[in-house]
Amino acid sequence: MENAEKTKRFWSKGLGAWLYRKYAGKHFSKMHEVVAGQILAKNPKDVLDIACGPGDFLFYLSNLAPNIKLSGTDIAPGMVRHAEEKLAGRATILESAGESQPFPENSFDVITIMMSFHHFHKKEEALINMRQLLRPGGTLFIVDIVAKNDFQKSFWNFLEKITNIRGYVGHYTEKEIREMARNTNFSFSIQYVEGMPKRYRICKLEK
Ligand SMILES: C[S@@+](CC[C@H](N)C(=O)[O-])C[C@H]1O[C@@H](n2cnc3c(N)ncnc32)[C@H](O)[C@@H]1O
């Protein structure tokens, strides 16, 4: 089975997707709080959450700031359905691969990708696409687990290969994401998520 099909199947049906929908919102609540604070400080009009999963972060954001126009996309039809149900009209949710988004250039002030960039295959292509979607001065928040060195990266990738059920997984180090940002013309900064294990990082890529 192709990677994209595996990804769609894993995140649409089965125990893994069910457990994620049930518990991830709570597990990542601290992360949502910190990232939402940084987003709101930018006073954005339009925000896109790529690979939005069941829509937990968009839901959190919609409660804090009902005036922001919210959009979300995900590759897995099952996740899109759940996000639509959860958001119930508070956000536009579309089915789409993260690497190519169905929006015109200069559509968003902020784009987020939470806990998903390690699933993206063509990472620099995706960054180029996201840079086009951002308005001048816009920010892309990549919030994810980032390996502290090549050894940890290889170990995480090895664990994925053993199970081989989630489709494409390609972890990366801080040095690599910094380089990808430079190659795609973004300013880059990175920080830990206070109150969470150090593997969770907030990467801020500014246009
Ligand atoms: C770990 S979940 C994260 C969901 C959500 N962002 C969150 O923080 O709860 C990973 C999500 O990425 C989506 N995904 C994986 N690969 C993708 C890709 N190439 N393009 C778009 N979405 C993808 C999956 O369908 C799944 O919903």
PDBQT file of the ligand as one rigid body, heavy atoms in Angstrom, charges set to zero:
ROOT
HETATM    1  C1  LIG A 301      -0.430  13.396  15.306  1.00  0.00    +0.000 C 
HETATM    2  S1  LIG A 301      -1.836  13.932  14.370  1.00  0.00    +0.000 S 
HETATM    3  C2  LIG A 301      -1.832  15.670  14.744  1.00  0.00    +0.000 C 
HETATM    4  C3  LIG A 301      -3.194  16.281  14.579  1.00  0.00    +0.000 C 
HETATM    5  C4  LIG A 301      -3.320  17.726  15.068  1.00  0.00    +0.000 C 
HETATM    6  N1  LIG A 301      -2.469  18.631  14.329  1.00  0.00    +0.000 N 
HETATM    7  C5  LIG A 301      -3.043  17.830  16.532  1.00  0.00    +0.000 C 
HETATM    8  O1  LIG A 301      -2.105  18.518  16.924  1.00  0.00    +0.000 OA
HETATM    9  O2  LIG A 301      -3.779  17.191  17.307  1.00  0.00    +0.000 OA
HETATM   10  C6  LIG A 301      -1.197  13.883  12.741  1.00  0.00    +0.000 C 
HETATM   11  C7  LIG A 301      -2.194  14.347  11.685  1.00  0.00    +0.000 C 
HETATM   12  O3  LIG A 301      -1.455  14.620  10.494  1.00  0.00    +0.000 OA
HETATM   13  C8  LIG A 301      -2.214  14.199   9.393  1.00  0.00    +0.000 C 
HETATM   14  N2  LIG A 301      -1.261  13.978   8.299  1.00  0.00    +0.000 N 
HETATM   15  C9  LIG A 301      -0.282  13.064   8.223  1.00  0.00    +0.000 A 
HETATM   16  N3  LIG A 301       0.422  13.205   7.086  1.00  0.00    +0.000 NA
HETATM   17  C10 LIG A 301      -0.135  14.251   6.442  1.00  0.00    +0.000 A 
HETATM   18  C11 LIG A 301       0.139  14.917   5.199  1.00  0.00    +0.000 A 
HETATM   19  N4  LIG A 301       1.122  14.515   4.422  1.00  0.00    +0.000 N 
HETATM   20  N5  LIG A 301      -0.642  15.942   4.846  1.00  0.00    +0.000 NA
HETATM   21  C12 LIG A 301      -1.656  16.356   5.647  1.00  0.00    +0.000 A 
HETATM   22  N6  LIG A 301      -1.978  15.783   6.812  1.00  0.00    +0.000 NA
HETATM   23  C13 LIG A 301      -1.215  14.748   7.206  1.00  0.00    +0.000 A 
HETATM   24  C14 LIG A 301      -2.919  12.943   9.876  1.00  0.00    +0.000 C 
HETATM   25  O4  LIG A 301      -4.054  12.639   9.100  1.00  0.00    +0.000 OA
HETATM   26  C15 LIG A 301      -3.260  13.324  11.315  1.00  0.00    +0.000 C 
HETATM   27  O5  LIG A 301      -4.524  13.901  11.409  1.00  0.00    +0.000 OA
ENDROOT
TORSDOF 0
